[in-house]
Structure formats: structure tokens, C-alpha cells
């Protein structure tokens, strides 16, 4: 128990460090848990040492808290649980995590974000009723903008989070005047894109991109092999694509939507949680014009072309007053390129 300001500061640092480990565990679960949230949990023994780390398993498997408790074993008694999401309080495919923590003899629970799902919420109250000290809000911003972003967006809006990812030169070109686009960005940025694809539910492109670039749209490891998780490849448009197109192979599931109606596209992706738009400028413009973009990841290369294909066209903007405005969230240097991540107001 803390006896002074230094002890209290040490205890706070201990919980903060544990939450950072839980956040990393949650991030490693992204892509494998849908429709369940990717959650990370850490169990500290009564002396404050790490006794167990867990992350949500695929649907039907145990939740993060249960995985961490199993690893901790008897060391969990009188210990502390640090979790990225409020422990669930309902019987679904698995029993409630709140009861598992009570049964294990946990004495303190710290979590980042409250559960917005009314069926699962209430875990904090159940824990407090059992005499457990509970505190929420630990590194909440990091979790809301990170591993739980898409799931929280879906819980709050009923829609999947749609991220527009594109690569462009400093003058906003996605291809040169002759149509060549490989490679605008360097190998480090491309590796980052593949790592992110391995955490998505689906990728959307238009038939124009398939016809011009013949992309594979798979998530690949640095050695070129396929990642364990592959997003569903969704091709949108009315033009026919060759039967030999890479997106039609058996490396990942593919859905071809013979439509240009974005309402029909929205209906087709309604059951997904984390979706990325990687289409060309026309499809990107249509999504922007219909206000369907929740986040942007823009990879900018230190190149100038002067002429060529713009990254986006026909976005429904005729005057500055109608411009699509996004909030800058982060700027990262990745190899020789820069990654700008921007969010639309109200999507977090």
C-alpha cells in the first residue's frame, strides 16, 4: 500500500507500464478476434510483478483476462488486473470475465475504456460490489485511437470504420503521366502497409485498380510469404475483370460487387468492423463525396512528378467551404517516407 507521494508515483508507474504491455498484447490480436474486440490483459501478483499476459482469442475462445489468469495461476490471488477494456459482465460464448477475476482472488482492476455494449457492460460495478478496487481511464486515449478504435466505432455508430489508405508524391500524384506507380513509397512503408493489412477485416478497391495494376491485395510477411490472417478482398465496379486477375486467386477470400452504388457497397460490408479503402482516385472521391471516410492514412514520398494521376478526383468539393476536413492525429517517418494519420471528427 502506498505510504507517501513517492510510493504512489511508483504504483502509478507500475500500472502504466502494465497497461502498455496490455496495449501491445491487444494490438497483436487485431484481425483475429472479429466480431469480438481485440483486448489485452496483464495480471500482476501481490508484489507487483507480471504474472500473466493475455489477449482475446478467436471467436469462441477465451477472453484476454482469462488467458492472463491461466498464465498467472495461483499468483493471481490478491493481485492486480490491468485490462484495455472494462471486463465483460455477460454470458456469451464464454462466461463473464468479471466473475473470473472475482473467482481468482484479484483485489484491484484497472482498465482503459468502458464497454459501450449494453449487453456486456457493468463489469466494473460487479467487481466493486465484490469488494474489488476498480479504476477506469488508464491510457484511455491510446486504446481508443489504437487497437479498439474500429470496434468502438462500430459499437457507437453501427458501421464499420473505413480508412482510406493511399500513397502519393509531394504534389499529390498517385502515378506518373505514363501510368506507372511502382514504387512511389519505399520498402519500409510498403512493409508497414502489409503489417496493417494483416489486421483488417476487408480491403476495398475498384475494378479500375484491378485492371490497371492487377494488385494481389494480400498481407505478406517480410520474406514474401502470406500472413496468417488475410482480409477479404472486395472489388467494386461494373467493368469485367480477367479471370486470371490476382485478386481472384485462393490466397484470400474475394467478393466482387457489380455495382457503383455506395449504398449497396455499405450494405455488403455492414458485418465487418475494420475496413480499408485502397481504391484509385475515382473510388476514393466517391467515398469522400458521400462522407464515408472515417480515417485517412496518407503515405507521402519525397518525390515530385509535376504531372500524372491525382490521388483523388471528384470528391464533391466546389469551394473551400465544402472541403473535407480531418484532424491530424500523428506524423511518422517510415524509412524515406512520411505517414500522416488523420481522423474525422466524431469517429473515435
C-alpha positions as CSV (number, residue, x, y, z in Angstrom):
1,X,0.0,0.0,0.0
2,X,1.3,3.5,-0.9
3,X,2.5,5.4,2.2
4,X,3.7,8.6,0.5
5,X,4.0,10.5,-2.7
6,X,6.9,8.5,-4.0
7,X,5.2,5.2,-3.3
8,X,2.1,6.5,-5.0
9,X,4.1,7.6,-8.0
10,X,5.8,4.2,-8.2
11,X,2.4,2.4,-8.0
12,X,1.1,4.6,-10.8
13,X,4.1,3.9,-13.0
14,X,3.7,0.2,-12.3
15,X,0.1,0.3,-13.6
16,X,1.0,2.5,-16.5
17,X,3.8,0.1,-17.6
18,X,1.4,-2.9,-17.3
19,X,-1.2,-1.1,-19.4
20,X,1.4,-0.5,-22.1
21,X,2.1,-4.3,-22.2
22,X,-1.7,-4.9,-22.3
23,X,-2.0,-2.5,-25.3
24,X,0.8,-4.3,-27.1
25,X,-1.0,-7.6,-26.5
26,X,-4.3,-6.2,-27.8
27,X,-2.6,-4.9,-30.9
28,X,-1.2,-8.4,-31.6
29,X,-4.8,-9.8,-31.5
30,X,-6.2,-7.4,-34.1
31,X,-7.5,-9.2,-37.1
32,X,-8.1,-12.4,-35.3
33,X,-11.0,-11.6,-32.9
34,X,-13.7,-10.0,-35.0
35,X,-16.6,-9.5,-34.2
36,X,-15.2,-9.5,-30.6
37,X,-12.9,-6.7,-29.5
38,X,-9.1,-7.2,-29.5
39,X,-8.3,-6.8,-25.8
40,X,-5.1,-7.2,-23.9
41,X,-4.8,-8.0,-20.2
42,X,-1.9,-8.2,-17.7
43,X,-2.0,-9.9,-14.2
44,X,0.3,-8.5,-11.6
45,X,1.0,-10.6,-8.5
46,X,0.6,-9.1,-5.0
47,X,4.1,-7.8,-5.1
48,X,3.5,-6.1,-8.4
49,X,5.5,-8.4,-10.7
50,X,4.0,-9.6,-14.0
51,X,2.4,-13.0,-13.6
52,X,0.4,-13.3,-16.8
53,X,-0.3,-11.7,-20.1
54,X,-3.2,-12.5,-22.3
55,X,-5.1,-11.3,-25.4
56,X,-8.5,-12.1,-26.8
57,X,-8.6,-15.4,-28.7
58,X,-10.6,-16.0,-31.9
59,X,-14.4,-16.2,-31.5
60,X,-15.4,-18.9,-29.2
61,X,-12.0,-18.9,-27.4
62,X,-11.3,-17.3,-24.0
63,X,-11.1,-13.5,-23.5
64,X,-7.9,-11.7,-22.6
65,X,-8.5,-11.7,-18.8
66,X,-9.0,-15.5,-18.7
67,X,-5.9,-16.1,-20.8
68,X,-3.8,-13.9,-18.5
69,X,-5.3,-15.5,-15.3
70,X,-4.5,-19.0,-16.6
71,X,-0.9,-18.0,-17.2
72,X,-0.7,-16.4,-13.7
73,X,-2.2,-19.4,-11.9
74,X,-2.1,-19.1,-8.1
75,X,-0.1,-15.9,-8.4
76,X,-3.2,-14.0,-9.3
77,X,-4.6,-14.2,-5.8
78,X,-4.6,-10.8,-4.1
79,X,-3.1,-9.4,-7.3
80,X,-4.0,-6.7,-9.9
81,X,-5.6,-7.0,-13.3
82,X,-4.8,-4.3,-16.0
83,X,-7.1,-4.5,-19.0
84,X,-7.6,-2.4,-22.1
85,X,-11.4,-2.8,-22.0
86,X,-13.8,-3.0,-19.0
87,X,-14.2,-6.7,-18.1
88,X,-17.3,-8.1,-19.6
89,X,-20.3,-8.9,-17.4
90,X,-22.4,-11.3,-19.5
91,X,-22.6,-14.9,-20.7
92,X,-22.0,-15.1,-24.4
93,X,-19.8,-17.8,-26.0
94,X,-17.8,-17.6,-22.8
95,X,-18.6,-16.8,-19.1
96,X,-18.2,-13.2,-17.8
97,X,-14.6,-12.1,-17.2
98,X,-15.7,-10.1,-14.2
99,X,-16.6,-13.3,-12.4
100,X,-13.4,-15.0,-13.5
101,X,-11.4,-12.1,-11.9
102,X,-13.5,-12.4,-8.7
103,X,-13.0,-16.2,-8.5
104,X,-9.2,-15.8,-9.0
105,X,-9.0,-13.5,-5.9
106,X,-8.0,-10.3,-7.8
107,X,-8.0,-7.3,-5.5
108,X,-7.6,-4.4,-7.9
109,X,-8.7,-3.9,-11.5
110,X,-7.5,-1.1,-13.8
111,X,-9.0,-0.7,-17.3
112,X,-8.7,1.8,-20.1
113,X,-12.1,2.1,-21.8
114,X,-15.6,1.4,-20.5
115,X,-17.5,-1.2,-22.5
116,X,-20.2,0.6,-24.7
117,X,-22.0,-2.6,-25.4
118,X,-25.1,-2.7,-23.1
119,X,-25.1,-6.5,-23.2
120,X,-21.6,-6.8,-21.9
121,X,-21.2,-3.6,-19.8
122,X,-21.4,-3.5,-16.0
123,X,-18.3,-5.5,-15.2
124,X,-16.8,-2.6,-13.1
125,X,-19.9,-2.4,-11.0
126,X,-19.9,-6.2,-10.4
127,X,-16.3,-6.1,-9.4
128,X,-16.8,-3.2,-7.0
129,X,-19.8,-5.0,-5.4
130,X,-17.4,-7.9,-4.8
131,X,-15.1,-5.6,-2.8
132,X,-12.5,-5.1,-5.6
133,X,-11.0,-1.7,-6.2
134,X,-11.7,-0.6,-9.8
135,X,-10.4,2.4,-11.7
136,X,-11.0,3.2,-15.4
137,X,-9.5,5.6,-17.8
138,X,-5.9,4.4,-17.7
139,X,-4.3,5.3,-21.1
140,X,-7.8,5.6,-22.5
141,X,-6.8,7.8,-25.4
142,X,-4.1,5.4,-26.5
143,X,-6.5,2.5,-26.5
144,X,-9.4,4.4,-28.2
145,X,-7.1,5.6,-31.0
146,X,-5.3,2.2,-31.2
147,X,-6.4,-1.4,-31.0
148,X,-10.0,-0.8,-30.0
149,X,-10.7,2.1,-32.4
150,X,-12.6,0.2,-35.1
151,X,-14.5,-1.9,-32.6
152,X,-15.5,1.1,-30.6
153,X,-16.6,2.9,-33.8
154,X,-18.8,0.0,-34.7
155,X,-20.3,-0.1,-31.2
156,X,-21.1,3.6,-31.3
157,X,-22.3,4.0,-34.9
158,X,-23.3,0.6,-36.0
159,X,-21.0,0.9,-39.0
160,X,-17.5,-0.4,-39.8
161,X,-14.6,2.0,-39.5
162,X,-13.5,2.9,-43.1
163,X,-9.9,4.0,-43.5
164,X,-8.7,5.4,-46.8
165,X,-5.0,4.4,-47.4
166,X,-3.1,5.9,-50.2
167,X,0.4,6.7,-51.4
168,X,1.3,9.9,-53.1
169,X,4.1,12.2,-54.1
170,X,4.6,15.6,-52.5
171,X,2.5,17.1,-55.3
172,X,-0.4,14.7,-54.7
173,X,0.2,12.3,-57.6
174,X,-0.5,8.5,-57.3
175,X,1.0,7.7,-60.7
176,X,3.2,9.3,-63.3
177,X,1.9,10.6,-66.6
178,X,2.6,7.2,-68.3
179,X,0.5,5.4,-65.6
180,X,3.4,3.9,-63.7
181,X,3.1,3.9,-59.9
182,X,5.5,1.3,-58.7
183,X,7.0,2.3,-56.4
184,X,6.1,5.7,-55.0
185,X,7.0,4.7,-51.5
186,X,10.0,2.8,-50.2
187,X,10.3,-0.7,-48.8
188,X,9.8,0.3,-45.1
189,X,6.4,2.0,-45.9
190,X,5.3,-1.0,-48.0
191,X,6.2,-3.3,-45.2
192,X,4.1,-1.2,-42.8
193,X,1.1,-1.4,-45.2
194,X,1.3,-5.2,-45.3
195,X,1.6,-5.4,-41.5
196,X,-1.6,-3.3,-41.3
197,X,-3.4,-5.3,-43.9
198,X,-2.9,-8.4,-41.7
199,X,-5.1,-6.7,-39.0
200,X,-8.0,-5.8,-41.2
201,X,-11.4,-7.4,-41.9
202,X,-11.6,-6.2,-45.6
203,X,-9.9,-4.2,-48.3
204,X,-11.9,-2.4,-51.0
205,X,-10.7,-1.5,-54.5
206,X,-12.4,-0.6,-57.7
207,X,-12.3,-2.5,-61.0
208,X,-10.2,0.3,-62.4
209,X,-7.4,-0.5,-60.0
210,X,-7.6,-4.2,-60.7
211,X,-7.5,-3.6,-64.5
212,X,-4.6,-1.1,-64.3
213,X,-2.4,-2.6,-61.6
214,X,-3.5,-6.2,-61.1
215,X,-2.9,-6.0,-57.3
216,X,-2.8,-9.1,-55.2
217,X,-4.2,-7.3,-52.1
218,X,-2.8,-9.8,-49.7
219,X,-1.0,-9.3,-46.4
220,X,2.6,-10.5,-46.7
221,X,5.4,-11.0,-44.3
222,X,8.9,-9.5,-45.0
223,X,10.0,-12.8,-46.6
224,X,7.1,-12.5,-49.1
225,X,5.0,-15.3,-47.6
226,X,1.4,-14.8,-46.7
227,X,0.5,-13.6,-43.2
228,X,-1.6,-15.8,-41.0
229,X,-4.7,-13.6,-41.3
230,X,-5.9,-12.3,-44.7
231,X,-8.6,-9.6,-45.2
232,X,-11.5,-10.2,-47.5
233,X,-10.7,-8.6,-50.9
234,X,-13.7,-6.6,-52.1
235,X,-13.8,-5.4,-55.8
236,X,-16.3,-2.7,-56.6
237,X,-17.5,-1.7,-60.2
238,X,-19.3,-2.8,-63.3
239,X,-16.4,-3.5,-65.5
240,X,-15.4,-7.1,-66.1
241,X,-12.1,-8.2,-64.7
242,X,-10.0,-11.0,-66.1
243,X,-10.4,-14.5,-64.6
244,X,-6.6,-14.6,-64.2
245,X,-6.6,-11.4,-62.0
246,X,-4.6,-11.9,-58.9
247,X,-7.4,-10.8,-56.6
248,X,-9.4,-13.9,-57.8
249,X,-6.9,-16.5,-56.6
250,X,-7.3,-18.6,-53.5
251,X,-4.8,-16.7,-51.3
252,X,-7.7,-14.8,-49.6
253,X,-11.4,-14.6,-49.9
254,X,-12.7,-12.2,-52.6
255,X,-16.1,-10.6,-53.1
256,X,-16.9,-8.9,-56.4
257,X,-19.7,-6.3,-56.2
258,X,-21.1,-5.5,-59.6
259,X,-22.2,-2.0,-58.6
260,X,-21.2,1.6,-58.4
261,X,-23.8,2.4,-55.8
262,X,-22.1,3.1,-52.5
263,X,-25.3,2.3,-50.5
264,X,-25.0,-1.2,-51.9
265,X,-21.4,-1.4,-51.0
266,X,-22.2,-0.2,-47.5
267,X,-24.8,-2.9,-47.1
268,X,-22.2,-5.5,-48.3
269,X,-19.6,-4.5,-45.7
270,X,-22.1,-4.0,-42.9
271,X,-20.9,-7.0,-40.9
272,X,-17.3,-6.0,-41.0
273,X,-15.5,-3.9,-38.3
274,X,-12.2,-2.7,-39.7
275,X,-12.2,-1.9,-43.5
276,X,-9.6,-0.2,-45.6
277,X,-10.2,1.6,-48.9
278,X,-7.2,1.2,-51.3
279,X,-9.0,2.1,-54.5
280,X,-8.0,4.6,-57.1
281,X,-8.8,8.3,-57.3
282,X,-12.3,7.9,-58.6
283,X,-13.5,5.4,-55.9
284,X,-11.7,7.5,-53.2
285,X,-13.5,10.6,-54.4
286,X,-16.9,8.8,-54.4
287,X,-16.3,7.7,-50.8
288,X,-15.2,11.2,-49.7
289,X,-18.2,12.8,-51.5
290,X,-20.6,10.6,-49.7
291,X,-18.9,11.3,-46.3
292,X,-18.0,7.6,-45.7
293,X,-14.3,8.1,-44.8
294,X,-13.6,7.9,-41.1
295,X,-9.8,7.9,-41.1
296,X,-7.0,8.6,-43.6
297,X,-3.5,7.1,-43.7
298,X,-1.5,9.0,-46.3
299,X,1.9,7.8,-47.2
300,X,3.8,10.7,-48.7
301,X,7.0,10.1,-50.6
302,X,9.8,12.8,-51.2
303,X,9.1,12.8,-54.9
304,X,7.8,15.4,-57.4
305,X,6.2,14.4,-60.7
306,X,4.6,17.6,-61.9
307,X,2.1,15.6,-64.0
308,X,0.3,12.4,-63.6
309,X,-2.7,10.9,-61.8
310,X,-4.1,12.7,-58.8
311,X,-4.6,10.7,-55.6
312,X,-8.3,11.7,-55.6
313,X,-10.8,13.2,-58.0
314,X,-14.4,14.3,-57.9
315,X,-14.7,14.4,-54.1
316,X,-17.8,16.7,-54.3
317,X,-15.9,19.9,-53.4
318,X,-16.5,23.1,-55.4
319,X,-15.4,25.7,-52.9
320,X,-13.2,25.9,-49.8
321,X,-16.3,26.0,-47.6
322,X,-17.1,22.4,-48.7
323,X,-13.6,21.0,-48.2
324,X,-13.4,17.7,-46.3
325,X,-11.6,18.5,-43.1
326,X,-9.8,15.9,-40.9
327,X,-8.0,16.1,-37.6
328,X,-4.3,15.5,-37.6
329,X,-3.5,12.6,-35.2
330,X,0.1,11.6,-35.9
331,X,3.1,12.1,-38.2
332,X,5.6,9.3,-38.5
333,X,8.8,8.9,-40.6
334,X,8.9,5.5,-42.1
335,X,12.1,4.9,-44.0
336,X,12.3,7.6,-46.5
337,X,8.6,8.4,-46.4
338,X,6.1,10.1,-44.1
339,X,2.9,8.7,-42.8
340,X,0.1,11.1,-41.9
341,X,-2.8,9.6,-39.9
342,X,-5.9,11.8,-39.7
343,X,-9.3,11.2,-38.2
344,X,-12.7,12.6,-39.0
345,X,-14.5,14.4,-36.2
346,X,-16.6,12.0,-34.1
347,X,-15.1,8.7,-35.3
348,X,-13.2,7.9,-32.1
